[in-house]
Amino acid sequence: MSLADILSLPRRLAGHALRHGRAFGGASRGSVSVELVITLPLLLWALAGSVVFYDGYKARYHAQMAAQTVADIMSRETDLFTANYVEGLNDVYDFLADARYPTRIRVSSVIWDSANERNRLQWSYGTRDLTALPDNTFELMQAGDLETLLAEFGDDTSFTFAGAAAQMPVTDLPDRIPPVLPGEALLLVEAFSLWEPFASVGLGQLRFTPVVVVRPRFAPWINFDGVETVYPETDYEVAWTGSGNDSLPDPTEGTDTPAPTASRTYSFDDGVTTGFSRTTITTGGPSGSYLGLFANETWDTPVTLAVDLLSAGTNATIAFDLLIVDSWDGYANQYILPRGDTFSILINGTPVSVDPFISWSQAPYDNTRASAGYLGSSTYRVTMTRTSSGTNFAGGSSNDQMWHVVLTLENAPQTLTLGLSGGIDSGSYDESWGIDNLTIGATGTGSAAPFTPNAANLLTADPHNRFRRYSGCPEYRIAAPWLTMTRADLATGITMQRQASGVTALSSCPDTGGWGYAVASPSLVFNYDNQNVSARNTGLQIRMNDGNNGYSCDTTLIIRDPNGQWYFNDDYSGWNAGLRMTNAPSGQYVLFIGTYSRTTCNSNLTIDQWTSGH
């Protein structure tokens, strides 16, 4: 080979390669089997992987939704949880999740341990032999000692519910529990699902662990059958500074303060009735002559007294003895008008108290009464204490009563009109009232009321008690009638007719968590004393009944408890609303009675005791 051939060899090789490359690029022949062998596994893996990943995400979603539903069912209970009940809910969970894999549920009741600043278990139960949460769960989690906690569930390492890892709670469990409100316990629902892919695509066995924390809707907490109750303590995770009903004036505030020196006194023994709209005086009362007797005519035309306190902004006290004469029937429906046999005190035509009376001894009518609220720029407080009963000093043969009434007005106007009105249904021959020993005094300087309703939202007055009603979302600071009861009174209970109404959609009032319609004004402030009694089988019950299963008056019930927590119910018995509360704390419960539709109707309100199993 010559030197020239050697030098031209690279060029010839490049040309040869180029010609063959062009030929290969333009060729249409090939081996399908080879290409299939290369691509088919990738296609099959992608297809199987898509189905497996979809099935996994679907299983996780269904597990979460099923856990939410089961937790919501539990939150509506008020009686004891039993093992059979929770086991049955695991079956419900399986149905809702369409589970084709092993599942378990663990339910725990969680309270707050203020001394150690962590959550604490009341009780815990796991279905289908799942281990309950150990008592020291939150202690170990707070210390970060997950290894010791894992050992509490045994030493089995298998991917089954016998294995410790499968029973272990999620590591951030304490962070998923919201602050615990005063005197309550939260329900912690853990759902466990052991899911395995039907095909091996690089995705191994998975444990789905949705966690749902709910607050019992109708009770502060729910106990478990056979477990000794651990009651929530009085030191709470949340510092309640005015977030409860503290903005309501305390009706007993100032009761230990000596009354101001009376600037006006009426004994009626001397016949003086200056400033009164009625001048009838009767002799032979418990302490001599008294003003009265008056009867049902004073509902439409109250007895009034013009009061001049000489200066504005003082703290005024008006006190008198109230005589309840003959057969008052309270809220005994068969004898009364819908408003009941009641006595009202009014300031400038606006009621500040409405109290029922009955001529015989019966709870809760024997209790000392209290009410409070805001009227214009003033804060009012009313107390009534029975001083005499069981004697007949006027009228017919029924026993009569005498009550000492004290009305205080903080930041009172200089002049006002005191009104006294009987909401009875008969004339003085059957039931009547009078007053004696009236005194008026004022002293010092008061503070303006911290709340005033929006006058632009004023509606018509409540026909049963004449308290003003306003449109808008429920506002617990608007004045309303008060009723005082103790836990012992619940055994007897009380029933009264109330008008349910609604013009504002509760969907626009997120604090209430309800639906239907209501007005801003409360229907009643329930002043409750639980007498420091704790019991798990009985409790406070507040319910509506229109006598027609709720078809005539489909009510909703919104309650703000003494801690500022809102409760709502629509259908408690039929379409009648109602609520149960176990170990309800003492304080003021503000009741709003609305309707499911935007209507106005009458229904009976009953406050009494519920008993487990009834």
C-alpha positions in Angstrom: 0.0 0.0 0.0 1.4 3.3 -1.1 1.8 6.3 1.1 -1.1 8.0 -0.7 -3.4 5.2 0.0 -2.5 5.3 3.7 -3.2 9.0 3.8 -6.6 8.7 2.1 -7.8 5.9 4.4 -9.5 8.0 7.0 -11.4 9.9 4.3 -12.6 6.7 2.7 -13.7 5.2 6.1 -15.6 8.4 6.9 -17.4 8.3 3.6 -18.2 4.6 4.0 -19.6 5.2 7.5 -21.7 8.1 6.2 -23.2 6.1 3.4 -24.1 3.2 5.7 -25.5 5.7 8.3 -27.8 7.2 5.7 -28.9 3.8 4.6 -29.7 2.8 8.2 -31.6 6.0 8.9 -33.7 5.4 5.9 -34.3 1.7 6.5 -37.9 0.7 7.6 -37.0 -2.9 8.5 -36.7 -3.9 12.2 -37.4 -6.6 14.8 -40.8 -6.1 16.6 -40.0 -8.8 19.2 -36.9 -7.0 20.3 -38.6 -3.6 20.7 -41.5 -5.3 22.5 -39.1 -7.0 24.9 -37.5 -3.6 25.7 -40.7 -1.5 26.1 -43.4 -3.9 27.4 -42.1 -4.2 31.0 -42.0 -0.4 31.3 -45.5 -0.1 29.9 -46.8 -2.8 32.2 -45.1 -1.2 35.3 -46.5 2.2 34.4 -50.0 0.7 34.0 -49.9 -1.3 37.3 -48.2 1.6 39.1 -51.0 4.0 38.1 -53.6 1.6 39.4 -51.7 0.9 42.6 -51.1 4.6 43.3 -54.7 5.4 42.6 -55.9 2.6 44.8 -53.6 3.8 47.6 -54.7 7.4 47.4 -58.3 6.3 47.3 -57.9 4.1 50.3 -56.2 6.9 52.3 -59.0 9.4 51.3 -61.8 6.9 52.3 -60.0 6.1 55.5 -59.9 9.8 56.4 -63.5 10.5 55.5 -64.7 7.4 57.3 -62.8 8.5 60.4 -64.4 12.0 60.3 -67.8 10.4 60.0 -67.3 8.0 62.9 -65.9 10.8 65.1 -68.9 13.0 64.3 -71.3 10.1 65.3 -69.4 9.8 68.6 -69.6 13.5 69.3 -73.4 13.4 69.3 -73.6 10.9 72.2 -74.3 11.8 75.8 -74.5 8.5 77.5 -71.7 6.1 78.4 -69.6 4.6 75.7 -69.5 0.8 75.9 -67.2 -1.7 74.2 -70.0 -3.0 72.0 -70.8 0.5 70.9 -67.2 1.3 69.8 -66.8 -2.1 68.2 -69.9 -1.5 66.2 -68.5 1.8 65.0 -65.4 -0.1 63.7 -67.9 -2.1 61.5 -69.4 1.3 60.3 -65.8 2.5 59.6 -65.2 -0.6 57.4 -68.3 0.0 55.5 -67.7 3.7 54.9 -64.0 3.1 53.9 -64.9 0.1 51.7 -62.1 -1.6 53.5 -60.6 -4.8 52.1 -57.7 -4.6 54.5 -57.4 -4.9 58.3 -58.7 -1.9 60.3 -58.9 -0.8 63.9 -60.2 2.2 65.9 -58.9 3.6 69.1 -61.0 6.1 71.0 -59.6 8.2 73.9 -61.0 10.9 76.1 -58.4 13.7 76.7 -58.4 16.4 79.4 -55.8 18.9 80.4 -53.2 18.5 83.1 -52.3 22.0 84.2 -49.7 21.0 86.7 -47.6 19.3 84.0 -48.9 21.4 81.1 -49.8 18.5 78.9 -52.8 16.5 77.9 -54.0 13.6 80.1 -56.1 10.6 79.3 -59.5 10.0 81.0 -59.8 6.7 79.3 -58.8 4.9 76.1 -60.3 1.9 74.2 -59.0 0.0 71.1 -61.3 -2.2 69.0 -60.5 -5.8 67.9 -57.9 -6.3 70.6 -55.9 -3.1 69.7 -54.0 -1.9 72.7 -55.4 1.2 74.3 -53.2 4.3 74.7 -51.1 3.8 77.9 -51.8 6.2 80.7 -48.3 7.8 80.4 -48.6 8.4 76.6 -48.5 12.2 76.7 -45.8 12.1 79.4 -43.5 10.0 77.2 -44.3 12.1 74.2 -43.6 15.3 76.0 -40.2 13.8 77.0 -39.6 12.6 73.4 -39.2 9.0 74.7 -40.9 7.3 71.8 -38.8 4.1 72.3 -40.3 3.5 75.7 -43.8 4.2 74.4 -43.2 1.7 71.5 -42.3 -0.9 74.1 -45.6 -0.4 75.8 -47.3 -2.0 72.8 -45.2 -5.2 72.9 -42.2 -6.6 71.1 -43.9 -8.0 68.0 -42.3 -6.5 64.8 -44.7 -8.0 62.2 -46.8 -5.8 59.9 -50.0 -6.8 61.6 -52.0 -5.3 64.4 -50.2 -7.6 66.8 -47.1 -5.6 66.0 -46.0 -2.7 68.2 -45.3 -0.3 65.3 -48.8 -0.8 63.9 -50.4 0.2 67.2 -48.1 3.1 67.9 -49.8 6.6 67.8 -48.5 9.2 65.3 -45.5 11.0 66.6 -47.1 14.4 66.5 -50.2 13.4 68.3 -50.1 16.1 71.0 -49.8 18.8 68.3 -53.1 17.5 66.7 -55.1 18.1 69.9 -56.5 21.7 70.1 -56.7 23.5 73.5 -59.1 21.9 75.9 -61.8 24.3 77.1 -62.8 24.6 80.8 -64.4 21.6 82.4 -64.5 19.5 79.3 -62.7 16.6 77.6 -62.1 16.0 73.9 -62.7 12.8 72.0 -59.5 11.6 70.3 -60.4 9.1 67.5 -57.5 7.2 65.8 -58.2 5.0 62.9 -55.7 2.5 61.6 -55.6 0.7 58.2 -52.9 -1.7 57.1 -52.9 -1.4 53.3 -50.9 -3.5 50.9 -50.6 -3.0 47.1 -52.1 -5.7 45.0 -49.0 -5.6 42.8 -45.3 -5.0 43.5 -44.4 -1.7 41.8 -41.9 -0.4 44.3 -44.5 0.7 46.9 -44.5 -1.3 50.0 -47.0 -1.9 52.8 -48.5 1.3 54.3 -50.3 2.2 57.5 -52.9 4.9 57.2 -53.5 6.7 60.5 -56.1 9.4 60.2 -56.6 11.3 63.6 -59.7 13.2 64.4 -60.3 15.2 67.5 -63.9 16.3 68.3 -65.6 18.1 71.1 -68.8 16.3 72.4 -71.7 18.4 71.2 -74.2 17.9 74.0 -72.0 17.1 77.1 -68.8 18.4 78.6 -67.3 14.9 78.3 -68.4 11.3 77.7 -67.4 8.5 80.1 -66.6 4.8 79.3 -68.5 2.0 80.9 -66.5 0.3 83.6 -63.8 3.0 83.8 -63.6 5.2 86.9 -64.3 8.8 85.9 -61.5 11.3 86.0 -63.1 14.7 86.2 -61.6 17.7 84.4 -59.9 20.0 86.9 -60.5 23.7 87.6 -57.2 24.9 86.2 -57.4 25.1 82.5 -55.2 25.2 79.5 -57.0 28.3 78.2 -57.0 31.4 80.4 -60.6 32.7 80.3 -60.3 36.4 80.5 -63.7 37.7 79.5 -64.3 35.2 76.8 -67.1 33.5 78.7 -70.2 35.3 79.8 -68.2 37.7 82.1 -69.6 40.6 80.1 -73.0 40.0 81.6 -73.3 42.0 84.8 -73.2 40.0 88.0 -76.7 40.3 89.6 -75.2 39.9 93.1 -72.5 42.5 92.7 -72.9 45.2 95.3 -75.3 43.2 97.5 -72.8 43.5 100.4 -72.6 47.3 100.0 -74.9 49.3 102.3 -77.8 50.9 100.5 -77.6 54.6 100.1 -79.6 56.8 102.5 -83.2 56.9 101.3 -84.2 60.2 99.7 -87.8 59.1 99.4 -89.8 56.6 101.5 -93.3 55.3 101.1 -94.8 53.3 104.0 -98.4 53.9 102.8 -99.5 54.0 106.4 -99.9 57.8 106.1 -101.8 57.5 102.8 -99.1 59.3 100.8 -98.9 58.1 97.2 -97.2 61.2 95.6 -95.9 60.4 92.1 -97.8 57.1 91.7 -100.3 56.6 88.8 -102.5 54.6 91.1 -103.5 55.6 94.7 -105.4 52.5 96.0 -104.3 51.7 99.6 -105.4 48.6 101.5 -105.0 48.2 105.3 -104.2 45.0 107.1 -101.0 44.0 105.3 -98.1 42.2 106.9 -96.7 45.6 108.1 -99.7 47.8 107.9 -101.1 49.6 104.9 -99.8 48.9 101.4 -100.4 50.1 97.8 -102.8 47.9 96.0 -104.4 45.5 95.3 -103.9 45.5 91.6 -104.6 42.7 89.0 -104.5 41.9 85.3 -105.3 45.4 84.2 -101.7 46.4 85.0 -100.3 44.3 82.2 -101.5 46.9 79.6 -101.4 49.8 82.1 -98.6 49.3 84.6 -98.6 51.1 87.9 -95.9 53.8 87.5 -93.9 56.1 89.8 -92.1 59.2 88.6 -88.6 59.2 90.1 -86.2 62.1 90.3 -82.7 61.3 91.6 -81.6 64.9 91.5 -78.6 64.3 89.4 -77.6 62.0 86.5 -74.9 59.3 86.6 -75.4 58.2 90.2 -75.9 54.6 91.6 -79.5 54.3 92.5 -81.3 51.8 94.7 -85.0 51.2 94.7 -86.3 48.7 97.2 -89.8 47.5 98.2 -91.8 44.6 99.5 -93.8 42.8 96.8 -97.1 41.2 98.0 -98.2 38.2 95.9 -101.8 37.6 96.8 -104.0 34.5 96.1 -103.9 31.9 93.4 -101.0 32.8 91.1 -100.2 29.8 88.9 -96.7 30.4 87.6 -96.3 28.6 84.3 -98.9 26.0 84.9 -100.3 26.0 81.3 -103.8 24.8 82.1 -104.5 27.9 84.2 -102.7 30.8 82.5 -102.2 32.9 79.5 -99.2 32.0 77.3 -97.1 34.6 79.2 -97.7 32.9 82.6 -98.6 34.5 85.9 -95.7 36.9 86.1 -94.7 40.1 87.7 -92.6 42.7 85.7 -90.5 45.7 86.7 -90.0 48.3 84.0 -87.8 51.3 83.6 -89.2 54.0 81.3 -91.5 51.4 79.8 -88.8 48.8 79.1 -88.8 45.6 81.3 -85.8 44.7 83.3 -87.2 41.6 85.0 -90.1 39.2 84.5 -90.6 36.7 87.3 -93.3 33.9 87.6 -95.0 33.2 90.9 -97.1 30.4 92.2 -99.3 30.2 95.3 -98.0 26.9 96.6 -94.4 25.8 97.4 -92.7 24.2 94.4 -89.3 24.3 92.8 -88.0 26.5 91.3 -90.5 29.1 92.3 -89.2 29.2 95.9 -85.7 30.3 94.9 -84.3 33.7 95.4 -84.5 35.5 92.0 -81.8 37.4 90.2 -81.5 39.2 86.9 -79.2 41.8 85.4 -78.5 43.6 82.1 -77.9 46.8 80.3 -80.5 49.5 79.6 -79.3 52.5 77.7 -76.1 53.7 79.4 -77.2 52.1 82.7 -76.5 48.7 84.2 -79.4 47.2 86.2 -79.5 44.4 88.8 -82.6 43.0 90.4 -82.9 40.5 93.3 -86.0 39.1 94.9 -86.0 37.2 98.2 -89.0 35.7 99.8 -89.6 36.9 103.3 -93.0 35.5 104.1 -95.3 32.7 102.8 -97.9 30.3 104.0 -100.2 32.9 105.4 -103.3 34.7 104.1 -103.3 38.4 104.7 -105.5 39.6 101.9 -107.9 38.6 99.1 -109.3 35.1 99.0 -108.4 31.9 100.9 -105.2 31.1 99.1 -101.8 31.5 100.8 -100.1 34.8 100.1 -96.4 35.7 99.9 -94.1 38.6 100.4 -90.8 39.2 98.6 -88.2 41.8 99.2 -87.2 43.4 95.9 -84.0 45.4 95.3 -83.4 47.2 92.0 -80.1 48.9 91.5 -79.2 51.2 88.6 -75.5 52.0 88.0 -75.1 55.3 86.1 -78.8 56.0 86.4 -80.5 58.9 84.6 -81.6 61.8 86.7 -85.3 61.1 86.1 -87.0 57.8 85.2 -90.4 56.2 85.4 -90.6 53.0 87.5 -93.3 50.6 86.2 -94.8 47.6 88.0 -97.0 45.2 86.1 -98.8 41.9 86.7 -99.0 39.5 83.8 -101.9 37.5 85.5 -105.0 36.4 83.7 -107.7 37.2 86.3 -109.1 40.1 88.3 -108.3 40.9 91.9 -111.0 38.4 93.1 -108.6 35.6 92.1 -105.1 36.9 92.0 -103.5 40.3 92.6 -100.5 42.1 93.9 -99.4 45.1 95.9 -96.2 46.8 97.3 -95.1 48.2 100.6 -92.1 49.9 102.2 -90.7 51.5 99.1 -87.5 53.4 99.4 -85.4 55.3 96.8 -81.8 56.4 97.2 -78.8 57.4 95.1 -75.1 57.9 95.8 -71.7 58.2 94.1 -71.0 58.1 90.4 -71.5 55.0 88.2 -69.8 53.8 85.1 -71.5 53.8 81.7 -72.8 50.4 80.5 -70.2 48.7 78.3 -72.7 47.5 75.7 -75.6 49.1 73.9 -77.7 47.2 71.2 -77.8 48.8 67.7 -81.1 50.7 67.7 -81.3 50.3 63.9 -81.9 46.6 64.3 -84.8 47.0 66.7 -87.7 44.6 66.0 -91.1 44.2 67.7 -91.0 43.3 71.4 -91.5 39.7 72.5 -95.2 39.3 73.2 -94.7 37.0 76.2 -92.5 39.3 78.2 -92.2 42.6 76.3 -88.4 42.5 76.2 -86.9 44.2 73.1 -85.9 42.1 70.2 -83.2 42.9 67.7 -82.2 41.4 64.4 -78.7 40.1 63.8 -76.5 37.2 65.0 -77.1 36.0 68.6 -75.8 38.6 71.1 -75.7 37.4 74.7 -75.4 40.9 76.1 -78.8 42.0 75.0 -81.2 42.2 78.0 -83.6 39.2 78.5 -85.7 37.6 81.3 -83.7 35.5 83.8 -84.7 32.2 85.5 -82.8 30.9 88.5 -82.6 27.1 89.2 -80.4 24.7 91.1 -79.5 21.2 90.2 -82.0 19.9 92.8 -84.7 21.8 91.0 -84.1 19.9 87.8 -86.0 16.8 89.2 -89.2 18.9 89.2 -88.3 21.0 86.2 -90.2 23.9 84.7 -92.1 24.4 81.4 -93.0 27.8 79.9 -94.2 28.9 76.5 -91.8 30.9 74.4 -92.1 32.5 71.0 -89.5 31.2 68.5 -88.5 33.6 65.7 -85.8 34.2 63.2 -84.9 36.8 60.7 -81.1 36.3 60.5 -79.6 33.2 58.9 -77.3 31.4 61.3 -75.1 30.4 58.4 -73.9 34.0 58.6 -73.1 33.6 62.3 -70.1 31.3 62.4 -69.7 31.4 66.2 -73.0 29.5 66.6 -72.1 26.6 64.3 -75.8 26.2 63.4 -78.3 26.6 60.7 -81.8 28.0 60.4 -82.8 31.5 61.6 -82.6 33.4 64.9 -82.7 36.9 66.3 -80.0 38.7 68.2 -82.0 38.9 71.4 -81.9 36.0 73.9 -85.1 34.2 74.8 -83.9 33.5 78.4 -80.9 33.8 80.6 -80.8 30.6 82.7 -79.0 31.2 86.0 -77.9 27.8 87.1 -76.3 26.5 90.3 -75.0 22.9 90.0 -74.5 22.8 93.8 -71.0 21.2 93.3 -72.7 17.9 92.3 -71.0 15.6 89.7 -72.9 12.6 88.2 -72.5 10.7 85.0 -76.0 9.3 84.7 -78.0 12.5 85.1 -77.7 16.1 83.9 -79.2 19.3 82.6 -81.7 19.0 79.8 -83.1 22.0 77.8 -85.7 21.1 75.2 -88.5 22.5 73.1 -91.9 20.8 72.4 -94.7 22.2 70.2 -97.0 19.3 71.0 -96.8 18.2 67.3 -93.4 16.6 67.0 -92.0 19.9 65.8 -94.2 20.1 62.7 -96.1 23.1 64.0 -93.0 24.9 65.3 -89.7 23.6 63.9 -87.3 25.2 66.4 -83.6 25.6 66.6 -81.8 26.1 70.0 -78.6 28.0 70.4 -77.0 28.2 73.9 -74.0 30.1 75.1 -72.7 28.4 78.3 -70.9 30.1 81.2 -67.5 29.5 79.6 -68.5 31.2 76.3 -68.9 28.0 74.4 -71.7 27.8 71.9 -74.1 24.8 71.5 -76.6 24.2 68.8 -79.3 21.7 68.1 -82.0 21.5 65.5 -83.8 18.1 65.9 -83.6 16.6 69.4 -87.0 15.0 69.5 -88.7 14.9 66.1 -88.2 18.4 64.8 -88.1 19.9 68.3 -84.8 21.2 69.3 -83.0 20.3 72.6 -79.7 19.8 74.4 -78.3 17.6 77.2 -75.4 18.6 79.3 -73.6 16.3 81.8 -72.2 18.0 84.9 -73.0 21.4 83.5 -71.0 24.1 85.3 -72.7 26.8 87.4 -73.3 30.2 85.8 -75.4 31.9 83.2 -76.6 30.0 80.1 -78.0 32.3 77.4 -80.7 30.7 75.4 -81.7 31.7 71.8 -84.8 30.0 70.4 -84.9 30.2 66.6 -86.6 28.4 63.8 -85.5 26.2 61.0 -87.3 28.3 58.5 -87.8 32.1 58.7 -91.1 32.0 60.7 -92.5 32.9 64.0 -94.3 30.3 66.2 -94.9 29.3 69.8 -93.4 26.3 71.5 -92.9 25.1 75.1 -89.5 25.4 76.6 -88.7 22.8 79.3 -85.7 22.9 81.6 -85.4 19.7 83.6 -83.2 16.7 84.4 -82.3 13.9 82.0 -81.5 10.5 83.2 -79.4 7.9 81.4 -81.6 5.3 79.8 -84.7 7.5 79.7 
